[in-house]
Amino acid sequence: MKPTEHAFAQPFIRVELFKVGSTTVTPTTLVIALVIVFSSYLFSRVVRAGMRRFFQRTGLAPSGEAGAAERLVHYGIVFMGILVALRTTGIRLDALFAAGAVFAVGFGFAMQNITQNFVSGVILLFERTIKPGDVIEVGGQIVKVQQMSIRATIVRTLDEEDVIVPNSSLVQSNVKNFTLEDNIYRVRVTVGVSYSSDVPQVKAVLESCARSMDYREKGFEPRVLLLGFGASALEFEASVWMRDPWNHRIAGSKLREAIWLAFKEQQIMIAFPQVDVHFDHPVAESLRLLSARKTTSAA
């Protein structure tokens, strides 16, 4: 390098770009910080590749939890790299926060939901109360968990629609997990029959229909209950246990079809809304006289 070029380079690498507290940031310190952060990113990729190979050997790769663990490690390594870069360049965190206190407060409010979802994702990762493949009910809707990440969980509805659910919703609200301990599920079908029906006969037919379901879990007996006395019908419930919560609508449809055919064969009438109208005696007498007058006039 020529003396003139060397003399030009020296002031350039020491020029003050900006100050954080009492620390002066120069091109040299800025480059060092960027190199450290980039090195931490590369190191994170190496660690994640090693974790991925380990998960593949142990059979955890398809579960989705492995991916969440990889991302958690990635964020941790990069965050540590940022801290090391700040310490190497002489920037203290308290000075950094003091220099941008107003910005930090605004940024903190903006990041509140993201941080909340991040922490919730870590909780779900370690608790394992919800896992990919689980059938859950959240927000009054039955869905299947497809993929879990640190910020959100992707679920699929019964209409084959993908929904992104923030992790905080899964942690802070009531979630019904149909496959947490086992995948047993109870299919319930209600039906109303006429008050003139033979109750023992109706119960026998419903039990027979429930037992005939090919999806029925043999270790659990079907149950038929008389739920109540409705306005126009005796209300019964037939329930069958199965091991596929995701297809409970198809199972319920099969049971209803079997009940319909069996009732038709046994001449059991499924009730429909009926209204009986009763007239007081004066009204009935007036209608009778009016009808008699019309008949006389017509004659």
NUMI-541284 format. One record per residue: x, y, z of N, C-alpha, C, O in turn; residue in one letter. Coordinates in steps of 0.02 Angstrom, whole numbers, padded with zeros to 5 digits, always signed. Layout:
<sites>
XYZXYZXYZXYZA;...
</sites>
This chain:
<sites>
+00042-00059+00000+00000+00000+00000+00044+00062+00000+00094+00065+00037M;+00028+00111-00040+00066+00173-00043+00055+00213+00020+00003+00207+00053K;+00105+00255+00038+00098+00295+00099+00036+00338+00099+00004+00347+00151P;+00019+00367+00042-00041+00409+00039-00104+00370+00051-00150+00393+00085T;-00106+00307+00022-00165+00265+00032-00170+00244+00105-00224+00242+00134E;-00112+00227+00135-00112+00207+00206-00134+00265+00251-00172+00255+00299H;-00112+00324+00235-00132+00382+00274-00206+00397+00268-00238+00421+00314A;-00234+00380+00208-00305+00391+00198-00347+00339+00235-00400+00354+00261F;-00320+00276+00236-00358+00221+00268-00361+00229+00343-00412+00211+00373A;-00308+00254+00374-00307+00259+00447-00363+00303+00474-00399+00282+00519Q;-00372+00364+00447-00428+00404+00473-00496+00373+00458-00543+00382+00496P;-00502+00337+00402-00567+00308+00383-00590+00256+00433-00649+00255+00452F;-00544+00212+00454-00564+00157+00499-00576+00183+00570-00604+00148+00612I;-00554+00245+00583-00564+00273+00650-00618+00327+00651-00630+00359+00702R;-00650+00338+00594-00699+00391+00592-00759+00373+00636-00778+00314+00639V;-00788+00420+00668-00844+00408+00713-00909+00406+00672-00928+00455+00640E;-00942+00348+00675-01007+00340+00640-01063+00367+00684-01105+00406+00662L;-01065+00344+00746-01114+00368+00794-01090+00347+00864-01042+00309+00871F;-01124+00373+00914-01106+00357+00982-01165+00327+01019-01222+00348+01011K;-01151+00276+01059-01200+00245+01103-01177+00257+01174-01131+00224+01198V;-01209+00303+01208-01185+00323+01274-01118+00357+01267-01111+00407+01232G;-01068+00329+01301-01000+00355+01296-00956+00316+01248-00896+00329+01242S;-00985+00267+01213-00947+00224+01168-00954+00250+01097-01009+00263+01073T;-00897+00256+01064-00895+00279+00995-00893+00218+00948-00851+00174+00957T;-00938+00216+00900-00941+00162+00851-00906+00185+00788-00925+00235+00758V;-00855+00146+00768-00816+00161+00708-00829+00106+00657-00859+00055+00673T;-00806+00115+00594-00814+00061+00545-00782-00004+00568-00808-00058+00554P;-00726+00000+00603-00693-00060+00627-00736-00098+00677-00747-00158+00670T;-00762-00063+00727-00804-00097+00777-00869-00122+00746-00895-00174+00767T;-00895-00085+00698-00956-00107+00666-00945-00170+00626-00987-00216+00627L;-00889-00174+00590-00873-00235+00551-00863-00294+00597-00885-00349+00583V;-00827-00283+00653-00816-00337+00701-00882-00364+00728-00891-00424+00734I;-00928-00318+00745-00993-00339+00771-01032-00379+00719-01063-00430+00735A;-01031-00356+00657-01067-00392+00604-01036-00461+00593-01073-00509+00581L;-00970-00466+00596-00937-00531+00587-00957-00579+00643-00970-00638+00630V;-00960-00554+00704-00979-00597+00761-01051-00622+00753-01065-00681+00764I;-01096-00577+00735-01166-00597+00727-01173-00646+00670-01209-00696+00676V;-01139-00634+00614-01143-00680+00558-01112-00747+00575-01137-00799+00554F;-01058-00747+00614-01027-00810+00635-01074-00849+00681-01078-00911+00676S;-01110-00814+00724-01158-00849+00767-01215-00879+00726-01240-00933+00743S;-01234-00845+00673-01286-00873+00628-01261-00936+00594-01298-00986+00590Y;-01199-00935+00570-01170-00995+00538-01163-01051+00588-01177-01109+00572L;-01142-01035+00649-01136-01086+00701-01204-01115+00718-01211-01175+00731F;-01255-01073+00717-01323-01098+00730-01345-01147+00677-01376-01197+00692S;-01328-01132+00614-01347-01178+00560-01312-01246+00568-01342-01298+00556R;-01249-01245+00589-01213-01308+00600-01245-01348+00657-01255-01408+00652V;-01262-01313+00711-01294-01347+00768-01362-01375+00748-01379-01431+00767V;-01400-01337+00710-01466-01360+00689-01461-01420+00643-01501-01466+00647R;-01411-01421+00599-01401-01479+00555-01384-01541+00596-01408-01595+00582A;-01343-01532+00648-01327-01589+00692-01388-01613+00730-01398-01674+00738G;-01430-01566+00753-01491-01586+00788-01538-01622+00741-01571-01670+00761M;-01542-01599+00679-01586-01631+00630-01566-01703+00617-01608-01747+00612R;-01500-01714+00611-01477-01783+00600-01491-01826+00661-01508-01885+00654R;-01483-01797+00720-01498-01835+00781-01572-01853+00785-01589-01910+00802F;-01615-01805+00769-01687-01818+00771-01707-01871+00720-01752-01912+00732F;-01675-01870+00662-01691-01919+00611-01671-01989+00633-01707-02038+00618Q;-01616-01995+00668-01595-02061+00692-01641-02086+00748-01651-02146+00755R;-01669-02040+00787-01713-02060+00841-01787-02062+00821-01829-02081+00861T;-01802-02044+00758-01870-02048+00734-01914-01991+00755-01976-01997+00753G;-01886-01934+00775-01926-01876+00797-01936-01824+00743-01970-01774+00755L;-01908-01834+00685-01909-01782+00633-01979-01764+00611-01993-01705+00603A;-02026-01813+00599-02091-01794+00573-02137-01763+00626-02191-01738+00608P;-02118-01763+00689-02165-01742+00741-02179-01667+00742-02231-01646+00766S;-02133-01626+00717-02142-01554+00719-02111-01523+00780-02093-01464+00779G;-02105-01561+00835-02073-01536+00895-01998-01526+00883-01968-01481+00912E;-01969-01568+00841-01898-01561+00825-01885-01493+00793-01836-01460+00809A;-01929-01473+00746-01921-01409+00714-01926-01351+00763-01889-01302+00758G;-01972-01357+00810-01979-01304+00860-01917-01300+00904-01895-01245+00922A;-01889-01357+00922-01828-01358+00962-01770-01327+00924-01729-01291+00952A;-01766-01342+00859-01712-01313+00818-01718-01237+00816-01668-01203+00823E;-01777-01212+00806-01786-01139+00803-01770-01107+00870-01742-01052+00873R;-01787-01141+00925-01772-01114+00991-01697-01109+01001-01672-01059+01027L;-01660-01161+00982-01587-01159+00987-01558-01105+00942-01511-01070+00960V;-01587-01098+00882-01563-01047+00835-01570-00977+00864-01523-00937+00862H;-01629-00962+00892-01639-00897+00922-01592-00885+00980-01566-00829+00989Y;-01580-00937+01020-01534-00929+01077-01463-00915+01056-01431-00871+01085G;-01438-00951+01006-01369-00940+00983-01361-00871+00952-01312-00837+00966I;-01408-00851+00910-01403-00785+00879-01407-00730+00931-01372-00680+00927V;-01451-00739+00981-01456-00689+01034-01391-00683+01073-01369-00628+01089F;-01360-00740+01088-01296-00739+01122-01243-00705+01079-01200-00669+01104M;-01245-00718+01012-01198-00685+00967-01206-00610+00968-01156-00573+00966G;-01268-00586+00971-01280-00514+00974-01251-00484+01038-01221-00430+01038I;-01262-00520+01095-01234-00495+01158-01158-00493+01156-01128-00444+01179L;-01126-00545+01128-01053-00546+01123-01028-00491+01078-00977-00459+01092V;-01064-00478+01023-01044-00425+00977-01048-00357+01012-01003-00316+01002A;-01099-00346+01052-01105-00282+01087-01049-00274+01139-01021-00220+01146L;-01034-00329+01175-00981-00325+01225-00913-00315+01192-00871-00279+01218R;-00901-00347+01134-00837-00342+01100-00825-00271+01076-00769-00246+01079T;-00876-00239+01051-00869-00171+01026-00871-00119+01082-00863-00059+01068T;-00881-00141+01144-00880-00094+01200-00946-00062+01215-00950-00018+01257G;-00999-00084+01182-01065-00055+01194-01098-00091+01252-01107-00152+01251I;-01115-00054+01303-01150-00082+01361-01225-00079+01350-01251-00031+01321R;-01259-00130+01374-01331-00134+01363-01368-00077+01399-01417-00051+01373L;-01344-00059+01458-01378-00004+01493-01371+00061+01455-01417+00102+01454D;-01311+00071+01423-01303+00131+01382-01347+00129+01320-01373+00180+01298A;-01353+00069+01292-01396+00061+01233-01468+00077+01249-01503+00111+01211L;-01492+00051+01306-01560+00064+01325-01571+00138+01344-01623+00167+01330F;-01519+00167+01375-01526+00237+01393-01528+00282+01332-01563+00332+01331A;-01490+00262+01280-01488+00303+01219-01555+00299+01181-01575+00346+01148A;-01587+00243+01186-01650+00235+01149-01707+00215+01193-01745+00170+01177G;-01714+00249+01251-01765+00229+01299-01835+00237+01271-01876+00192+01278A;-01848+00293+01238-01914+00304+01209-01929+00252+01155-01984+00224+01152V;-01879+00240+01113-01889+00190+01060-01899+00121+01091-01940+00081+01067F;-01861+00106+01144-01867+00040+01175-01936+00029+01204-01963-00026+01200A;-01965+00082+01234-02033+00075+01262-02084+00062+01207-02125+00017+01213V;-02080+00101+01153-02126+00090+01097-02116+00023+01065-02164-00012+01048G;-02053+00003+01057-02039-00062+01027-02063-00118+01072-02086-00170+01049F;-02058-00107+01138-02080-00158+01185-02155-00170+01181-02178-00227+01183G;-02193-00116+01175-02266-00123+01167-02282-00158+01102-02328-00199+01099F;-02246-00142+01049-02259-00173+00984-02241-00247+00985-02273-00287+00950A;-02192-00266+01024-02169-00336+01027-02205-00376+01081-02189-00435+01091M;-02252-00345+01115-02283-00379+01171-02318-00444+01150-02308-00496+01181Q;-02359-00440+01098-02395-00500+01076-02348-00552+01048-02358-00612+01060N;-02297-00530+01012-02249-00578+00984-02212-00614+01040-02203-00675+01038I;-02191-00576+01091-02156-00606+01148-02202-00654+01185-02181-00707+01207T;-02265-00635+01192-02313-00678+01226-02322-00744+01189-02324-00798+01219Q;-02328-00740+01123-02335-00801+01084-02271-00843+01085-02274-00904+01085N;-02214-00809+01086-02150-00845+01089-02144-00885+01153-02127-00944+01152F;-02160-00853+01210-02156-00887+01275-02207-00945+01277-02193-00998+01303V;-02266-00933+01249-02317-00986+01247-02293-01045+01205-02307-01103+01222S;-02258-01030+01150-02231-01085+01109-02180-01126+01147-02179-01187+01140G;-02139-01093+01187-02090-01131+01227-02126-01174+01279-02106-01231+01291V;-02179-01147+01309-02217-01186+01358-02248-01248+01326-02245-01303+01353I;-02278-01239+01267-02308-01296+01232-02256-01347+01212-02269-01407+01213L;-02196-01324+01195-02142-01368+01174-02121-01414+01231-02109-01473+01221L;-02116-01386+01291-02092-01425+01347-02148-01463+01382-02136-01518+01408F;-02209-01437+01384-02264-01472+01417-02290-01530+01376-02310-01581+01404E;-02288-01524+01310-02311-01576+01263-02385-01593+01274-02406-01650+01264R;-02425-01544+01295-02497-01556+01302-02532-01553+01235-02587-01581+01228T;-02502-01520+01187-02529-01518+01119-02472-01534+01071-02419-01503+01074I;-02484-01583+01027-02431-01605+00982-02460-01609+00911-02520-01615+00902K;-02417-01607+00860-02440-01616+00791-02476-01684+00784-02452-01735+00808P;-02533-01682+00752-02575-01742+00744-02632-01746+00794-02677-01786+00784G;-02630-01706+00847-02684-01707+00897-02747-01676+00868-02745-01631+00826D;-02804-01703+00890-02869-01675+00873-02893-01636+00934-02903-01665+00987V;-02903-01572+00925-02921-01529+00981-02982-01487+00964-03002-01481+00906I;-03012-01460+01015-03068-01413+01006-03047-01346+01036-03035-01341+01096E;-03042-01295+00995-03022-01229+01016-03068-01178+00984-03081-01181+00924V;-03093-01132+01023-03139-01083+00997-03204-01113+00973-03236-01086+00928G;-03226-01169+01002-03287-01202+00982-03282-01240+00917-03334-01259+00889G;-03222-01252+00891-03213-01286+00827-03163-01343+00836-03111-01335+00867Q;-03180-01401+00808-03136-01460+00811-03087-01456+00753-03106-01450+00695I;-03022-01460+00769-02969-01453+00719-02915-01505+00733-02913-01535+00787V;-02873-01516+00683-02815-01560+00690-02751-01519+00685-02744-01479+00639K;-02705-01530+00732-02642-01492+00733-02597-01518+00677-02582-01578+00674V;-02576-01473+00634-02532-01491+00578-02459-01475+00592-02415-01517+00581Q;-02446-01416+00616-02376-01394+00625-02373-01344+00683-02416-01300+00689Q;-02322-01352+00725-02313-01307+00781-02246-01270+00774-02195-01301+00759M;-02249-01205+00784-02188-01164+00782-02185-01124+00846-02228-01130+00889S;-02133-01083+00852-02125-01045+00914-02179-00992+00921-02201-00978+00977I;-02201-00961+00866-02249-00906+00871-02321-00929+00864-02365-00904+00900R;-02335-00976+00819-02404-00995+00805-02408-01069+00788-02357-01102+00776A;-02470-01094+00788-02483-01164+00772-02532-01166+00713-02582-01131+00712T;-02517-01208+00665-02560-01215+00606-02605-01276+00617-02581-01331+00630I;-02670-01265+00612-02719-01319+00621-02762-01324+00558-02767-01277+00519V;-02794-01381+00549-02838-01393+00492-02908-01409+00517-02917-01450+00561R;-02957-01376+00488-03026-01385+00508-03056-01446+00473-03024-01476+00429T;-03117-01463+00492-03152-01519+00459-03169-01504+00387-03184-01549+00349L;-03168-01441+00368-03180-01420+00299-03115-01413+00259-03114-01382+00207D;-03060-01444+00286-02994-01442+00252-02969-01371+00242-02939-01356+00190E;-02980-01329+00292-02954-01260+00290-02899-01253+00343-02908-01275+00399E;-02844-01223+00324-02788-01212+00370-02798-01147+00407-02812-01095+00377D;-02791-01149+00472-02799-01091+00515-02736-01082+00557-02710-01130+00584V;-02711-01020+00560-02653-01004+00601-02678-00979+00669-02711-00928+00673I;-02661-01016+00722-02683-00999+00789-02624-00975+00830-02575-01012+00835V;-02626-00915+00858-02570-00892+00901-02562-00940+00960-02611-00963+00989P;-02500-00953+00979-02487-00999+01034-02517-00975+01099-02535-01016+01141N;-02521-00909+01108-02550-00883+01170-02623-00904+01178-02646-00913+01235S;-02659-00912+01123-02729-00934+01126-02734-01006+01152-02781-01023+01187S;-02685-01047+01135-02685-01117+01157-02665-01124+01230-02685-01172+01263L;-02626-01076+01255-02602-01079+01324-02652-01047+01372-02663-01071+01427V;-02682-00991+01351-02723-00952+01397-02797-00970+01395-02834-00951+01441Q;-02820-01006+01344-02891-01023+01340-02900-01098+01353-02852-01137+01353S;-02963-01117+01364-02979-01188+01375-02976-01225+01308-03010-01207+01260N;-02936-01277+01306-02928-01318+01246-02945-01390+01263-02917-01418+01310V;-02990-01420+01226-03009-01490+01235-02967-01532+01187-02974-01527+01126K;-02924-01575+01214-02881-01618+01174-02909-01689+01175-02907-01723+01226N;-02936-01710+01118-02968-01776+01115-02917-01833+01111-02936-01891+01119F;-02854-01817+01099-02803-01869+01090-02744-01859+01138-02689-01879+01123T;-02756-01827+01195-02701-01814+01242-02675-01879+01273-02616-01894+01268L;-02718-01917+01305-02699-01980+01336-02715-02039+01290-02676-02087+01287E;-02771-02036+01256-02791-02088+01208-02835-02055+01156-02851-01996+01161D;-02854-02093+01105-02895-02064+01051-02967-02089+01053-03001-02090+01001N;-02990-02109+01112-03059-02132+01118-03107-02073+01114-03093-02020+01142I;-03162-02082+01078-03210-02027+01068-03280-02056+01068-03292-02112+01045Y;-03327-02018+01096-03396-02041+01102-03440-02005+01051-03445-01944+01051R;-03471-02044+01007-03517-02018+00957-03588-02020+00985-03611-02073+01007V;-03622-01963+00985-03689-01958+01014-03739-01940+00958-03726-01896+00918R;-03796-01975+00958-03850-01961+00910-03914-01957+00950-03931-02003+00987V;-03951-01902+00941-04015-01894+00974-04072-01903+00923-04065-01884+00865T;-04127-01932+00947-04185-01943+00903-04248-01939+00946-04248-01960+01003V;-04300-01911+00917-04364-01906+00952-04416-01951+00921-04423-01952+00860G;-04453-01988+00962-04505-02034+00937-04572-02013+00966-04576-01975+01014V;-04624-02038+00934-04692-02021+00955-04707-02046+01026-04679-02097+01047S;-04751-02011+01062-04769-02031+01129-04807-02097+01130-04812-02130+01182Y;-04833-02118+01073-04868-02182+01069-04821-02241+01058-04843-02298+01053S;-04756-02228+01054-04707-02280+01041-04696-02324+01102-04707-02303+01159S;-04675-02386+01090-04658-02433+01143-04586-02419+01164-04539-02432+01127D;-04578-02392+01225-04511-02370+01248-04461-02428+01249-04406-02419+01222V;-04476-02487+01277-04428-02542+01276-04408-02562+01204-04350-02578+01190P;-04457-02561+01158-04441-02577+01089-04394-02526+01059-04346-02544+01023Q;-04406-02461+01072-04362-02409+01046-04291-02417+01072-04243-02411+01034V;-04284-02430+01138-04218-02440+01166-04183-02500+01136-04123-02497+01123K;-04219-02554+01125-04188-02613+01096-04164-02600+01025-04110-02622+01006A;-04204-02564+00986-04184-02549+00917-04122-02504+00916-04077-02515+00877V;-04121-02453+00959-04064-02408+00962-04001-02444+00983-03947-02432+00955L;-04006-02489+01032-03947-02527+01054-03922-02573+00998-03862-02580+00988E;-03969-02603+00961-03949-02646+00906-03913-02606+00851-03863-02629+00824S;-03938-02547+00836-03905-02505+00786-03836-02484+00809-03788-02484+00769C;-03830-02467+00872-03765-02445+00898-03714-02502+00896-03656-02492+00879A;-03736-02562+00914-03690-02620+00913-03669-02640+00842-03617-02671+00833R;-03710-02623+00793-03694-02644+00725-03642-02600+00691-03621-02617+00635S;-03621-02545+00722-03572-02501+00690-03504-02534+00686-03478-02559+00736M;-03475-02535+00626-03411-02569+00616-03353-02532+00649-03301-02561+00663D;-03362-02467+00663-03308-02429+00694-03312-02431+00770-03269-02402+00803Y;-03360-02465+00798-03370-02464+00871-03312-02496+00907-03287-02549+00887R;-03289-02463+00961-03237-02491+01004-03268-02544+01048-03311-02530+01090E;-03245-02606+01039-03277-02663+01071-03270-02662+01147-03310-02693+01182K;-03220-02627+01174-03211-02626+01246-03259-02580+01283-03259-02579+01345G;-03300-02543+01246-03348-02496+01277-03417-02513+01251-03429-02515+01191F;-03463-02524+01298-03532-02541+01279-03570-02480+01255-03562-02426+01283E;-03611-02487+01203-03654-02432+01182-03703-02413+01238-03719-02454+01281P;-03727-02352+01235-03772-02329+01288-03831-02294+01256-03823-02252+01212R;-03891-02312+01280-03953-02280+01257-03987-02249+01317-04000-02284+01367V;-04002-02185+01313-04032-02148+01368-04096-02113+01345-04100-02088+01289L;-04146-02112+01390-04205-02072+01379-04190-02003+01408-04190-01994+01469L;-04178-01954+01365-04155-01889+01388-04210-01847+01419-04198-01811+01468L;-04270-01850+01392-04323-01808+01420-04388-01814+01381-04393-01849+01331G;-04437-01778+01406-04503-01777+01375-04511-01710+01339-04524-01659+01371F;-04503-01710+01274-04507-01650+01235-04579-01628+01223-04626-01661+01243G;-04586-01573+01189-04652-01546+01174-04691-01591+01127-04752-01596+01131A;-04655-01625+01082-04689-01667+01033-04660-01737+01029-04682-01777+00987S;-04610-01754+01071-04577-01818+01063-04543-01841+01127-04527-01800+01170A;-04534-01907+01131-04489-01936+01181-04418-01932+01153-04405-01958+01099L;-04373-01901+01189-04305-01888+01163-04257-01940+01189-04247-01947+01250E;-04226-01978+01143-04177-02030+01159-04108-02009+01133-04101-01970+01086F;-04057-02036+01166-03988-02027+01143-03954-02095+01139-03955-02134+01186E;-03924-02109+01081-03884-02170+01071-03812-02149+01062-03797-02106+01020A;-03766-02179+01100-03696-02160+01097-03653-02221+01086-03666-02275+01112S;-03600-02212+01046-03553-02265+01029-03483-02237+01037-03470-02179+01020V;-03437-02278+01064-03368-02259+01071-03327-02281+01010-03337-02335+00984W;-03282-02237+00989-03239-02252+00931-03169-02226+00945-03159-02190+00994M;-03121-02242+00902-03051-02220+00911-03028-02176+00853-02969-02178+00834R;-03073-02136+00826-03054-02091+00772-03094-02026+00779-03143-02017+00744D;-03073-01982+00825-03112-01920+00836-03119-01877+00774-03168-01841+00766P;-03070-01880+00729-03071-01837+00671-03129-01853+00625-03155-01808+00591W;-03152-01915+00623-03206-01936+00578-03272-01947+00617-03312-01990+00598N;-03282-01908+00670-03343-01918+00710-03406-01900+00672-03459-01928+00685H;-03402-01853+00624-03462-01835+00586-03484-01892+00540-03544-01905+00533R;-03435-01925+00509-03452-01982+00466-03481-02039+00508-03530-02071+00488I;-03452-02050+00568-03478-02102+00612-03549-02086+00634-03591-02130+00636A;-03562-02023+00651-03630-02004+00671-03679-02012+00614-03737-02033+00625G;-03658-01997+00553-03702-02005+00495-03721-02078+00484-03778-02094+00469S;-03673-02123+00492-03686-02195+00484-03736-02219+00537-03781-02259+00522K;-03728-02196+00598-03774-02217+00651-03845-02190+00638-03893-02226+00649L;-03851-02129+00616-03917-02101+00601-03951-02138+00544-04011-02151+00546R;-03912-02156+00493-03941-02193+00437-03966-02261+00460-04019-02283+00439E;-03927-02295+00503-03948-02360+00528-04012-02354+00571-04056-02396+00567A;-04016-02301+00610-04076-02291+00652-04137-02277+00608-04191-02302+00622I;-04128-02237+00556-04184-02222+00512-04211-02285+00479-04272-02295+00477W;-04167-02327+00453-04189-02389+00420-04221-02437+00469-04271-02469+00453L;-04193-02442+00530-04221-02488+00580-04290-02463+00604-04335-02504+00613A;-04298-02399+00615-04363-02373+00635-04415-02384+00581-04473-02400+00596F;-04395-02375+00519-04442-02386+00464-04464-02458+00460-04522-02473+00447K;-04416-02504+00473-04433-02575+00471-04478-02595+00529-04523-02636+00521E;-04465-02567+00588-04504-02584+00648-04566-02540+00656-04602-02546+00706Q;-04579-02496+00608-04637-02451+00609-04638-02407+00672-04690-02397+00702Q;-04580-02383+00689-04574-02335+00744-04572-02266+00713-04530-02252+00671I;-04618-02222+00734-04624-02158+00701-04578-02106+00735-04582-02095+00796M;-04536-02075+00695-04496-02019+00719-04541-01959+00723-04573-01940+00674I;-04543-01929+00781-04591-01875+00794-04573-01811+00757-04514-01798+00743A;-04624-01772+00743-04614-01706+00713-04657-01657+00753-04704-01679+00787F;-04644-01593+00750-04682-01545+00790-04756-01548+00775-04777-01547+00717P;-04797-01552+00828-04870-01554+00822-04901-01504+00871-04874-01491+00924Q;-04958-01478+00851-04994-01431+00894-05068-01453+00898-05101-01461+00846V;-05092-01463+00958-05163-01479+00969-05199-01416+00989-05179-01381+01035D;-05255-01401+00954-05295-01341+00967-05360-01362+01001-05397-01403+00973V;-05375-01336+01059-05436-01351+01096-05478-01287+01103-05452-01235+01123H;-05542-01291+01085-05587-01234+01090-05629-01239+01153-05651-01293+01173F;-05640-01182+01184-05687-01180+01241-05758-01195+01216-05772-01189+01157D;-05802-01215+01262-05870-01235+01244-05908-01180+01207-05940-01195+01157H;-05907-01118+01230-05944-01066+01193-05919-01058+01121-05958-01049+01075P;-05854-01060+01114-05825-01053+01046-05845-01112+01003-05865-01104+00945V;-05840-01172+01032-05858-01232+00993-05932-01230+00974-05949-01250+00918A;-05976-01207+01019-06047-01203+01004-06061-01152+00949-06103-01164+00906E;-06027-01096+00951-06036-01045+00899-06014-01071+00831-06047-01059+00781S;-05958-01107+00829-05934-01136+00766-05983-01188+00740-05993-01195+00679L;-06016-01227+00787-06064-01278+00765-06125-01245+00735-06150-01267+00683R;-06150-01192+00767-06209-01157+00740-06194-01124+00673-06236-01124+00628L;-06134-01096+00667-06115-01064+00604-06111-01116+00548-06132-01102+00492L;-06084-01174+00565-06080-01227+00515-06149-01252+00495-06162-01268+00437S;-06195-01256+00544-06263-01279+00529-06299-01229+00484-06335-01250+00439A;-06290-01164+00495-06321-01114+00453-06296-01118+00381-06335-01112+00334R;-06231-01128+00374-06204-01134+00306-06232-01195+00270-06246-01193+00210K;-06241-01249+00308-06267-01309+00277-06341-01299+00256-06362-01323+00204T;-06379-01264+00299-06449-01250+00282-06456-01205+00222-06498-01216+00179T;-06412-01154+00219-06413-01108+00163-06395-01143+00099-06424-01129+00046S;-06349-01188+00103-06328-01224+00042-06383-01271+00018-06390-01283-00042A;-06423-01297+00064-06477-01342+00044-06534-01302+00012-06584-01331-00008A;
</sites>
